[in-house]
């Protein structure tokens, strides 16, 4: 009889709630937080109401926003959410699970259902923790819109304040595990961190911290990970750090270790990070596939580069790549970028897997992978080829944002599409033309710049960009973007001058947007380079060495070597015949360029976009560019530097010597 009446009442209440949904959004909630202002509550403080007298007034829009923010602050780890979903079963005694209250609690479908239950059956001390966690478990599975609606109803429900008052009144009588779960539930539900009830629970966690077991510590750690700094939060974190360091050898679960590592974060002292790394390495045989993925993001959260751990996790991911969701693969790539870690085998495996899934994944997913690879300076050849073919088949599916990202990726990675290249560029140009009327000046400049790096200069976007009305929009550019803007205009200016594209009307970039010429100061501090070059050329009297040159007021050259052409007899014959030869034709100019490691695609000698266009233009200007990798130069012993430069700058001498030796051996 009781059950039937309760169900009928619930149906009526739910119907009324749906009917009043529109009007509820216009109401204001009663929540007004009571800030602790940096003080810790004494243990004998009476449990006053968790909010102020103004709690009967309605909720401001800022408070609704605050509620939404906290409700979305769930753990970014599906395994952790699953682990902490139902504490009632994990923390309750067998006799308690058979109580009528818990039977009804597990049947609740919304936070308000739980609150209604507390009005009918008074919860015990242990039931308070069950209620808070059940409310969070229900809410986190809802959509964002439904979460906002249900949380507003929850905060407006009169039983919610009563539940929090009961929690604060009985906090000293709670078991450690229930204390931890209650704190976690309140924070996840959006109860403001500065409220009296949350601060009271933080203080009680401090007092009982030494008695917490591994599970309770992991629950509190997962809660603290997402909380903002405050005196009580900081005090509890410091206490957690000391307890974790003391109990580190006894930790048995990988997930517990990872939660604690994430909570400690970047502020953990380096010696403790080393201890945590050693503990994790000792447990690698227990790592599941999700553990390997989460360990990479955990190291990112700590800001700690551990190559042994990363290598182990990368190998496991390669072996099980087809079992990993798309979102987690993207998270792995993003973590690699933040940690500055690259594993060629794993990146290649992910790229090939993505290429094989290109017909199943949507364009957004593929473009996100391309963007992550570009951030890692890795050229995913298989994926670039596959996606180019897909764009050629149907370029109109690209949004403006997609188009800009695709142009950036292909131009910066400088991948040669060979026979697909022109079709691909023409397809992108057609899409770009369709977006010209609604593009901002800066987006148009970026698109044209990326096309310049690719050596493709279509007329329509160029004419649109160089119109006076478009150029005027760049006069208000913020200082932090000004240098980047000038660099793009300078590159466009040189491409128009040197590449000489066929255009309906001649176009030039006005000097007002070009900025100042490049400095003649080298970015590399290699004082021995000049001495080594002089030593290399000391036996070549006709060779001229010049240092730190700038071509076209834009391209810096560390050193140029000018030497006569080898076939002097041909030169003399041409002069006798009355054929005048220019200095460039009668001499060979070598441009020695010291390049950073980041100027090349990872693991290759393929120059990235800006360096590629520099090489292209220097060749047009009559130079033979020779690239010297800065990292490689610094690794060469002093006694071998001259020979190293001779091989790199004059490879024909090495070939001549080898050919002479082969001829001598043959004779």
C-alpha positions as CSV (number, residue, x, y, z in Angstrom):
1,X,0.0,0.0,0.0
2,X,2.8,2.4,0.9
3,X,4.7,1.5,-2.2
4,X,1.7,2.1,-4.5
5,X,0.9,5.5,-2.9
6,X,4.5,6.5,-3.1
7,X,4.7,5.7,-6.8
8,X,1.5,7.6,-7.6
9,X,2.8,10.6,-5.7
10,X,6.1,10.4,-7.6
11,X,4.3,10.3,-11.0
12,X,2.2,13.4,-10.1
13,X,5.2,15.3,-8.8
14,X,7.3,14.4,-12.0
15,X,4.4,15.6,-14.2
16,X,4.1,18.9,-12.3
17,X,7.9,19.4,-12.6
18,X,7.8,19.0,-16.4
19,X,4.9,21.4,-16.7
20,X,6.7,24.0,-14.7
21,X,10.1,23.5,-16.3
22,X,10.0,26.7,-18.3
23,X,9.0,28.9,-15.4
24,X,11.6,27.3,-13.1
25,X,14.4,28.6,-15.3
26,X,13.1,32.1,-14.6
27,X,13.2,31.6,-10.9
28,X,16.2,32.3,-8.7
29,X,17.5,29.8,-6.3
30,X,18.1,30.3,-2.6
31,X,21.8,29.4,-2.5
32,X,24.1,31.9,-0.9
33,X,27.4,30.6,0.2
34,X,29.0,31.3,3.6
35,X,32.7,31.8,3.0
36,X,35.2,30.7,5.6
37,X,37.6,33.4,4.5
38,X,40.7,31.4,5.2
39,X,39.9,30.3,8.7
40,X,39.7,26.7,9.9
41,X,36.6,25.7,11.9
42,X,37.3,24.5,15.4
43,X,35.9,21.0,16.1
44,X,33.6,22.3,18.8
45,X,31.8,24.8,16.5
46,X,28.0,24.3,16.5
47,X,26.6,23.1,13.2
48,X,24.7,26.2,12.1
49,X,22.8,26.3,8.8
50,X,25.2,25.7,5.9
51,X,24.0,28.9,4.2
52,X,23.0,32.4,5.3
53,X,19.6,33.9,6.3
54,X,19.2,34.9,2.7
55,X,18.8,31.3,1.7
56,X,15.0,31.7,1.2
57,X,15.6,34.2,-1.5
58,X,16.0,33.1,-5.1
59,X,19.1,32.1,-6.9
60,X,21.1,34.6,-9.1
61,X,22.2,33.7,-12.6
62,X,25.8,33.6,-11.4
63,X,25.0,31.0,-8.9
64,X,23.3,28.8,-11.5
65,X,26.5,29.1,-13.6
66,X,28.5,28.1,-10.5
67,X,26.4,25.1,-10.0
68,X,26.8,24.0,-13.6
69,X,30.6,24.5,-13.4
70,X,30.9,22.3,-10.3
71,X,28.5,19.6,-11.7
72,X,30.7,19.2,-14.7
73,X,33.9,18.8,-12.7
74,X,33.7,15.0,-12.7
75,X,36.8,12.9,-12.7
76,X,38.3,12.7,-16.2
77,X,38.8,9.0,-15.8
78,X,36.0,6.6,-16.6
79,X,37.6,3.9,-14.4
80,X,37.7,6.2,-11.4
81,X,34.0,7.2,-11.9
82,X,33.1,3.6,-12.1
83,X,35.1,2.9,-9.0
84,X,33.5,5.6,-6.9
85,X,29.9,5.3,-8.3
86,X,28.2,3.3,-5.7
87,X,29.8,3.6,-2.3
88,X,26.8,2.1,-0.6
89,X,27.7,-1.4,-1.7
90,X,31.4,-0.8,-1.1
91,X,31.2,0.8,2.3
92,X,28.2,-0.7,3.9
93,X,27.9,-3.8,6.0
94,X,25.9,-6.8,4.5
95,X,23.1,-6.2,7.0
96,X,22.8,-2.5,5.8
97,X,22.3,-3.4,2.2
98,X,19.0,-5.1,3.1
99,X,17.6,-2.0,4.7
100,X,14.4,-0.5,3.2
101,X,16.1,2.9,2.8
102,X,18.9,1.5,0.5
103,X,16.4,-0.6,-1.5
104,X,14.5,2.6,-2.3
105,X,17.6,4.7,-2.8
106,X,18.9,2.5,-5.6
107,X,15.5,3.0,-7.4
108,X,15.7,6.8,-7.4
109,X,16.1,8.4,-10.9
110,X,17.0,12.0,-10.0
111,X,18.5,13.9,-7.1
112,X,15.1,15.2,-6.1
113,X,13.9,11.6,-5.8
114,X,16.7,11.0,-3.3
115,X,15.7,14.1,-1.4
116,X,12.0,13.1,-1.4
117,X,13.1,9.7,0.1
118,X,14.9,11.5,2.9
119,X,11.6,13.2,3.8
120,X,9.8,9.9,4.0
121,X,12.6,7.9,5.7
122,X,15.0,9.7,7.9
123,X,18.6,8.7,6.9
124,X,21.1,7.5,9.4
125,X,24.7,8.8,9.6
126,X,25.9,6.2,7.1
127,X,22.9,6.8,4.8
128,X,23.9,10.5,4.4
129,X,27.0,9.4,2.4
130,X,24.9,7.0,0.4
131,X,22.5,9.8,-0.5
132,X,25.1,12.3,-1.6
133,X,27.0,9.8,-3.7
134,X,23.8,8.4,-5.3
135,X,22.7,11.9,-6.3
136,X,26.1,12.5,-7.9
137,X,26.1,9.1,-9.7
138,X,22.6,9.9,-11.2
139,X,23.5,13.4,-12.2
140,X,26.8,12.7,-13.9
141,X,25.1,10.4,-16.4
142,X,22.8,13.1,-17.7
143,X,23.3,15.5,-20.6
144,X,24.5,19.0,-19.8
145,X,21.0,20.6,-20.2
146,X,19.4,17.9,-18.0
147,X,22.1,18.4,-15.4
148,X,21.5,22.1,-15.2
149,X,17.8,21.5,-14.8
150,X,18.1,18.8,-12.2
151,X,20.7,20.6,-10.1
152,X,18.5,23.7,-10.0
153,X,15.7,21.6,-8.7
154,X,18.0,20.0,-6.2
155,X,19.2,23.3,-4.8
156,X,15.6,24.6,-4.6
157,X,14.4,21.4,-2.8
158,X,14.0,22.2,1.0
159,X,15.2,18.7,1.9
160,X,18.7,19.5,0.4
161,X,19.6,22.0,3.1
162,X,18.3,19.6,5.7
163,X,20.5,16.8,4.3
164,X,23.6,19.0,4.4
165,X,22.7,20.2,8.0
166,X,22.5,16.5,9.0
167,X,25.8,15.8,7.3
168,X,27.5,18.6,9.1
169,X,26.0,17.7,12.5
170,X,27.1,14.1,12.3
171,X,30.4,14.6,10.5
172,X,32.4,13.6,13.6
173,X,30.5,10.3,13.9
174,X,31.1,9.3,10.2
175,X,33.4,6.4,9.3
176,X,36.5,7.5,7.4
177,X,35.3,6.1,4.1
178,X,31.8,7.7,4.4
179,X,33.5,11.0,5.3
180,X,35.6,10.8,2.1
181,X,32.6,9.8,-0.1
182,X,30.4,12.6,1.4
183,X,33.0,15.3,0.6
184,X,33.5,13.9,-2.9
185,X,29.7,13.8,-3.5
186,X,29.1,17.4,-2.3
187,X,31.9,18.9,-4.4
188,X,30.8,17.0,-7.5
189,X,27.2,18.1,-7.0
190,X,28.3,21.7,-7.0
191,X,28.1,22.7,-3.4
192,X,30.3,25.7,-3.3
193,X,33.8,24.9,-1.9
194,X,33.7,28.0,0.3
195,X,30.5,26.9,2.0
196,X,30.6,26.0,5.7
197,X,29.6,22.4,5.1
198,X,32.5,21.7,2.6
199,X,35.0,23.5,4.8
200,X,33.8,21.5,7.8
201,X,34.4,18.3,6.0
202,X,37.8,19.4,4.8
203,X,38.8,20.2,8.4
204,X,37.6,16.8,9.7
205,X,39.5,15.0,6.9
206,X,42.6,16.8,8.2
207,X,42.0,15.5,11.7
208,X,41.4,11.9,10.7
209,X,43.9,11.8,7.8
210,X,46.4,9.5,9.7
211,X,43.6,6.9,10.1
212,X,42.6,6.8,6.4
213,X,43.2,3.6,4.6
214,X,44.3,3.4,0.9
215,X,40.8,3.6,-0.5
216,X,39.8,6.6,1.6
217,X,43.0,8.4,0.7
218,X,42.3,7.8,-3.0
219,X,38.8,9.2,-2.7
220,X,40.0,12.3,-1.0
221,X,42.8,12.7,-3.5
222,X,40.4,12.5,-6.4
223,X,38.3,15.2,-4.8
224,X,41.2,17.5,-4.0
225,X,42.5,17.2,-7.6
226,X,39.8,19.5,-8.9
227,X,39.3,21.9,-6.0
228,X,40.6,25.4,-6.0
229,X,43.3,26.5,-3.5
230,X,42.2,27.7,-0.1
231,X,43.7,27.4,3.4
232,X,41.9,24.2,4.3
233,X,42.4,22.6,0.8
234,X,46.1,23.5,0.9
235,X,46.5,22.1,4.5
236,X,44.8,18.9,3.5
237,X,47.0,18.6,0.4
238,X,50.1,19.1,2.4
239,X,49.0,16.5,4.9
240,X,48.1,14.1,2.0
241,X,51.6,14.6,0.6
242,X,53.3,13.6,3.8
243,X,51.0,10.6,4.3
244,X,51.4,9.4,0.7
245,X,55.2,9.7,0.9
246,X,55.2,7.7,4.2
247,X,52.8,4.9,2.9
248,X,54.1,4.8,-0.7
249,X,55.8,1.3,-0.3
250,X,52.5,-0.2,0.9
251,X,50.2,1.0,-2.0
252,X,48.9,-2.0,-3.8
253,X,46.5,-0.6,-6.5
254,X,47.7,1.1,-9.7
255,X,44.6,3.3,-9.9
256,X,45.2,4.5,-6.3
257,X,48.7,5.4,-7.1
258,X,47.7,7.3,-10.3
259,X,45.0,9.3,-8.4
260,X,47.5,10.3,-5.8
261,X,50.0,11.4,-8.4
262,X,47.4,13.5,-10.2
263,X,46.4,15.1,-6.9
264,X,50.0,16.1,-6.0
265,X,50.4,17.5,-9.5
266,X,53.2,19.8,-10.6
267,X,53.7,21.2,-7.1
268,X,55.1,18.0,-5.7
269,X,58.8,18.2,-4.9
270,X,61.1,16.5,-7.4
271,X,62.4,13.9,-5.0
272,X,58.8,12.8,-4.4
273,X,58.1,12.6,-8.1
274,X,61.1,10.3,-8.4
275,X,59.8,8.1,-5.6
276,X,56.4,7.9,-7.3
277,X,58.1,7.1,-10.6
278,X,60.0,4.2,-8.9
279,X,56.8,2.9,-7.4
280,X,55.0,3.0,-10.7
281,X,57.8,1.2,-12.5
282,X,57.7,-1.5,-9.8
283,X,54.0,-2.0,-10.6
284,X,54.1,-2.1,-14.5
285,X,53.3,-5.8,-14.6
286,X,49.9,-4.9,-13.1
287,X,49.2,-2.2,-15.6
288,X,45.9,-2.7,-17.6
289,X,45.4,-1.0,-21.0
290,X,43.5,1.9,-19.4
291,X,46.3,2.1,-16.7
292,X,48.8,2.7,-19.5
293,X,46.8,5.4,-21.1
294,X,46.1,7.1,-17.8
295,X,49.7,7.0,-16.7
296,X,50.6,9.1,-19.7
297,X,48.0,11.8,-18.8
298,X,49.0,11.5,-15.1
299,X,52.7,12.3,-15.9
300,X,51.4,15.3,-17.9
301,X,49.3,16.4,-14.9
302,X,52.5,16.2,-12.8
303,X,54.6,17.9,-15.4
304,X,57.1,15.1,-15.0
305,X,59.0,13.5,-18.0
306,X,59.7,9.8,-17.2
307,X,61.1,8.1,-20.3
308,X,61.0,4.6,-18.9
309,X,57.4,4.9,-17.9
310,X,56.4,6.5,-21.2
311,X,58.3,3.8,-23.2
312,X,56.5,1.0,-21.4
313,X,53.1,2.7,-21.9
314,X,53.7,3.4,-25.5
315,X,54.6,-0.2,-26.3
316,X,51.4,-1.4,-24.7
317,X,49.4,1.1,-26.7
318,X,50.9,0.0,-29.9
319,X,50.0,-3.6,-29.2
320,X,46.4,-2.7,-28.4
321,X,45.8,0.3,-30.6
322,X,42.5,-1.0,-32.1
323,X,41.0,-1.4,-28.6
324,X,41.5,2.3,-27.6
325,X,38.7,4.8,-28.1
326,X,39.4,7.8,-30.4
327,X,39.2,10.4,-27.6
328,X,41.8,8.6,-25.5
329,X,44.2,8.3,-28.5
330,X,43.8,12.1,-28.9
331,X,44.5,12.6,-25.2
332,X,47.7,10.5,-25.5
333,X,48.9,12.6,-28.4
334,X,48.2,15.8,-26.6
335,X,50.0,14.5,-23.5
336,X,53.1,13.7,-25.7
337,X,53.1,17.3,-26.9
338,X,53.0,18.7,-23.4
339,X,55.7,16.3,-22.2
340,X,57.8,16.8,-25.4
341,X,57.9,13.0,-25.8
342,X,58.0,11.3,-29.2
343,X,58.2,7.7,-30.1
344,X,58.5,7.2,-33.9
345,X,57.1,3.7,-33.8
346,X,54.0,4.6,-31.8
347,X,53.3,7.8,-33.8
348,X,53.6,5.8,-37.0
349,X,51.3,3.1,-35.7
350,X,48.7,5.6,-34.7
351,X,48.9,7.4,-38.1
352,X,48.5,4.1,-40.0
353,X,45.6,3.1,-37.7
354,X,43.9,6.5,-38.3
355,X,44.4,6.1,-42.1
356,X,42.8,2.7,-42.0
357,X,39.8,4.2,-40.1
358,X,39.3,7.2,-42.4
359,X,36.1,5.9,-43.9
360,X,34.6,5.2,-40.5
361,X,35.7,8.3,-38.6
362,X,34.1,11.7,-39.4
363,X,36.1,14.6,-40.8
364,X,36.3,16.3,-37.4
365,X,38.0,13.3,-35.8
366,X,40.5,12.9,-38.7
367,X,41.4,16.6,-38.6
368,X,41.9,16.6,-34.9
369,X,44.5,13.8,-35.4
370,X,46.2,15.7,-38.2
371,X,46.4,18.8,-35.9
372,X,47.9,16.8,-33.1
373,X,50.5,15.3,-35.4
374,X,51.4,18.7,-36.7
375,X,51.8,19.9,-33.1
376,X,54.2,17.1,-32.5
377,X,56.1,18.0,-35.8
378,X,55.5,14.4,-37.0
379,X,54.5,13.8,-40.6
380,X,51.9,11.0,-40.7
381,X,52.4,10.1,-44.4
382,X,49.7,7.4,-44.6
383,X,47.1,9.6,-43.0
384,X,48.0,12.7,-45.1
385,X,47.7,10.7,-48.3
386,X,44.4,9.1,-47.4
387,X,42.8,12.4,-46.3
388,X,44.0,14.2,-49.4
389,X,42.1,11.7,-51.5
390,X,39.0,12.1,-49.4
391,X,39.2,15.9,-49.8
392,X,39.6,15.7,-53.6
393,X,36.5,13.5,-53.8
394,X,34.3,15.9,-51.7
395,X,36.0,19.2,-50.7
396,X,32.7,20.9,-49.9
397,X,32.3,19.1,-46.6
398,X,35.1,21.2,-45.1
399,X,33.9,24.0,-42.8
400,X,36.0,27.2,-42.7
401,X,37.6,26.1,-39.5
402,X,38.4,22.7,-41.0
403,X,39.9,24.4,-44.1
404,X,42.2,26.6,-42.1
405,X,43.4,23.6,-40.0
406,X,44.0,21.4,-43.1
407,X,46.0,24.2,-44.8
408,X,48.1,24.7,-41.7
409,X,48.9,21.0,-41.3
410,X,49.8,20.3,-45.0
411,X,51.8,23.5,-45.3
412,X,53.8,23.1,-42.1
413,X,54.5,19.4,-42.6
414,X,55.6,20.0,-46.2
415,X,54.4,16.6,-47.4
416,X,54.8,16.0,-51.1
417,X,51.5,14.6,-52.4
418,X,53.2,14.0,-55.8
419,X,50.6,13.4,-58.5
420,X,47.7,14.3,-56.1
421,X,49.2,17.7,-55.2
422,X,47.7,20.0,-57.8
423,X,44.2,18.4,-57.5
424,X,44.4,18.7,-53.8
425,X,45.4,22.4,-53.9
426,X,42.8,23.2,-56.5
427,X,40.1,21.6,-54.3
428,X,41.2,23.6,-51.3
429,X,41.3,26.8,-53.4
430,X,37.7,26.3,-54.5
431,X,36.5,25.8,-51.0
432,X,38.4,28.9,-49.9
433,X,36.8,31.0,-52.6
434,X,33.4,30.0,-51.3
435,X,34.2,31.3,-47.9
436,X,35.8,34.6,-49.0
437,X,32.7,36.8,-48.4
438,X,32.5,35.9,-44.7
439,X,36.2,35.5,-43.7
440,X,37.9,37.9,-41.4
441,X,41.0,39.7,-42.6
442,X,43.3,37.7,-40.2
443,X,41.8,34.3,-41.3
444,X,42.3,35.3,-44.9
445,X,45.9,36.2,-44.2
446,X,46.5,32.9,-42.6
447,X,44.9,31.0,-45.4
448,X,47.0,32.9,-48.1
449,X,50.2,32.4,-46.0
450,X,49.7,28.6,-45.8
451,X,49.1,28.5,-49.5
452,X,52.3,30.5,-50.0
453,X,54.3,27.9,-48.1
454,X,52.8,25.3,-50.4
455,X,53.8,27.3,-53.5
456,X,50.2,27.9,-54.6
457,X,48.9,31.4,-55.1
458,X,45.4,31.6,-56.4
459,X,44.2,35.0,-57.6
460,X,40.8,35.4,-55.8
461,X,42.0,35.3,-52.2
462,X,45.1,37.4,-53.0
463,X,43.0,40.1,-54.6
464,X,40.6,40.0,-51.6
465,X,43.4,40.2,-49.1
466,X,45.3,43.1,-50.8
467,X,42.2,45.3,-51.1
468,X,42.5,48.5,-49.2
469,X,39.4,47.8,-47.2
470,X,40.8,44.4,-46.0
471,X,44.3,45.9,-45.3
472,X,42.7,48.6,-43.1
473,X,41.5,45.9,-40.7
474,X,45.1,45.1,-39.8
475,X,45.8,48.6,-38.5
476,X,44.2,47.7,-35.2
477,X,46.1,44.4,-34.6
478,X,47.0,43.7,-31.0
479,X,50.8,43.9,-30.3
480,X,51.1,40.2,-29.5
481,X,49.9,39.3,-33.0
482,X,51.8,42.1,-34.8
483,X,55.1,40.2,-35.3
484,X,53.3,37.1,-36.7
485,X,51.2,39.2,-39.0
486,X,54.2,41.0,-40.4
487,X,56.1,37.7,-40.9
488,X,53.1,36.4,-43.0
489,X,52.9,39.5,-45.1
490,X,56.7,39.4,-45.7
491,X,56.5,35.8,-46.9
492,X,53.6,36.7,-49.2
493,X,55.6,39.7,-50.5
494,X,58.6,37.4,-51.4
495,X,56.4,34.8,-53.0
496,X,54.9,37.3,-55.3
497,X,58.3,38.7,-56.2
498,X,60.3,35.4,-56.5
499,X,57.8,32.7,-57.4
500,X,56.1,35.0,-59.9
501,X,52.7,33.4,-60.0
502,X,50.5,34.0,-63.1
503,X,47.8,36.5,-62.0
504,X,45.2,38.4,-64.0
505,X,46.5,41.7,-62.6
506,X,49.9,42.4,-60.9
507,X,49.6,42.5,-57.1
508,X,52.0,43.9,-54.5
509,X,52.1,44.0,-50.7
510,X,52.2,47.6,-49.5
511,X,55.2,48.5,-47.3
512,X,52.9,49.6,-44.4
513,X,52.2,46.0,-43.4
514,X,55.6,44.6,-44.0
515,X,57.2,45.8,-40.8
516,X,60.9,46.1,-40.1
517,X,63.6,44.1,-41.9
518,X,65.1,41.0,-40.2
519,X,68.0,41.5,-37.8
520,X,71.5,40.4,-38.8
521,X,72.1,38.8,-35.4
522,X,72.3,35.0,-35.5
523,X,70.0,33.0,-33.1
524,X,72.8,30.5,-32.7
525,X,75.8,30.9,-30.4
526,X,78.4,28.8,-32.3
527,X,81.7,30.8,-32.1
528,X,83.7,27.9,-33.4
529,X,81.7,27.7,-36.7
530,X,83.6,30.6,-38.3
531,X,86.9,29.2,-37.3
532,X,86.0,25.8,-38.7
533,X,84.9,27.3,-42.0
534,X,88.1,29.3,-42.3
535,X,90.1,26.2,-41.6
536,X,88.1,24.4,-44.3
537,X,88.7,27.0,-46.9
538,X,92.3,28.0,-46.1
539,X,93.7,25.9,-49.0
540,X,91.2,27.4,-51.5
541,X,92.6,30.8,-52.5
542,X,89.7,31.7,-54.9
543,X,87.0,31.0,-52.4
544,X,85.4,33.9,-50.5
545,X,83.7,33.5,-47.1
546,X,81.0,36.0,-45.8
547,X,79.2,35.7,-42.5
548,X,75.8,36.7,-41.3
549,X,74.1,37.8,-44.5
550,X,70.5,38.7,-45.0
551,X,68.8,38.2,-48.4
552,X,65.8,40.2,-49.4
553,X,65.7,41.8,-45.9
554,X,64.1,38.5,-44.7
555,X,66.2,35.4,-45.0
556,X,69.2,35.1,-42.6
557,X,72.2,33.2,-43.8
558,X,74.9,32.2,-41.3
559,X,77.6,32.1,-43.9
560,X,78.0,32.2,-47.7
561,X,80.8,30.6,-49.6
562,X,81.5,31.9,-53.1
563,X,83.8,29.8,-55.3
564,X,84.6,29.7,-59.1
565,X,82.8,27.2,-61.1
566,X,84.8,24.0,-61.5
567,X,84.9,24.0,-65.4
568,X,87.1,27.0,-65.9
569,X,87.9,26.0,-69.4
570,X,84.3,26.2,-70.4
571,X,84.2,29.7,-68.9
572,X,87.2,30.9,-70.9
573,X,85.7,29.4,-74.1
574,X,82.5,31.3,-73.5
575,X,84.3,34.5,-73.0
576,X,86.4,34.1,-76.2
577,X,83.2,33.5,-78.1
578,X,81.9,36.8,-76.9
579,X,79.3,35.4,-74.6
580,X,79.1,37.6,-71.4
581,X,78.5,35.6,-68.2
582,X,77.1,37.1,-65.0
583,X,78.9,36.7,-61.7
584,X,76.3,34.2,-60.6
585,X,76.9,32.0,-63.6
586,X,80.7,32.2,-63.3
587,X,80.7,31.3,-59.6
588,X,79.0,29.0,-57.2
589,X,77.3,30.4,-54.1
590,X,76.7,28.1,-51.1
591,X,74.4,29.3,-48.3
592,X,75.3,27.7,-45.0
593,X,72.3,27.7,-42.8
594,X,72.3,26.5,-39.2
595,X,68.8,25.2,-38.4
596,X,67.2,24.2,-35.1
597,X,65.9,20.6,-34.5
598,X,62.3,21.9,-34.7
599,X,62.8,23.1,-38.3
600,X,62.5,19.5,-39.5
601,X,59.7,17.0,-39.3
602,X,60.4,14.6,-36.4
603,X,62.7,11.7,-37.3
604,X,63.4,12.9,-40.9
605,X,65.5,15.4,-42.8
606,X,62.3,16.8,-44.4
607,X,62.2,20.6,-43.7
608,X,59.0,22.0,-42.4
609,X,57.0,24.8,-44.1
610,X,58.9,28.0,-43.2
611,X,62.3,26.4,-43.9
612,X,61.1,24.8,-47.1
613,X,60.0,28.1,-48.6
614,X,63.3,29.6,-47.5
615,X,65.2,26.9,-49.4
616,X,63.0,27.4,-52.4
617,X,63.6,31.1,-52.5
618,X,67.3,30.9,-51.9
619,X,67.6,28.5,-54.9
620,X,65.7,31.0,-57.0
621,X,68.3,33.6,-55.9
622,X,71.1,31.4,-57.1
623,X,72.2,29.8,-53.8
624,X,72.9,26.2,-53.1
625,X,71.5,25.9,-49.6
626,X,73.4,23.6,-47.1
627,X,71.5,22.8,-43.9
628,X,73.5,22.2,-40.7
629,X,71.4,20.9,-37.8
630,X,72.3,22.8,-34.6
631,X,72.0,19.7,-32.4
632,X,74.1,17.6,-34.7
633,X,76.8,20.4,-34.9
634,X,77.1,20.6,-31.2
635,X,77.6,16.9,-30.9
636,X,80.6,16.8,-33.2
637,X,84.0,16.6,-31.4
638,X,86.3,19.6,-31.9
639,X,88.9,17.6,-33.8
640,X,86.3,16.3,-36.3
641,X,84.5,19.6,-37.1
642,X,86.5,20.5,-40.2
643,X,86.0,17.1,-41.7
644,X,82.3,17.1,-40.8
645,X,81.8,20.5,-42.5
646,X,83.8,19.4,-45.6
647,X,81.5,16.4,-46.1
648,X,78.4,18.4,-45.7
649,X,79.4,21.5,-47.7
650,X,81.5,19.9,-50.4
651,X,80.1,16.4,-50.9
652,X,81.5,16.4,-54.5
653,X,85.1,16.3,-53.0
654,X,84.2,13.2,-51.1
655,X,82.8,11.6,-54.2
656,X,85.9,12.5,-56.2
657,X,88.2,11.0,-53.5
658,X,86.1,7.8,-53.4
659,X,86.1,7.5,-57.2
660,X,89.9,8.0,-57.4
661,X,90.4,5.3,-54.7
662,X,88.1,2.9,-56.6
663,X,90.0,3.6,-59.9
664,X,93.3,2.9,-58.1
665,X,92.0,-0.3,-56.7
666,X,90.7,-1.3,-60.1
667,X,94.0,-0.7,-61.8
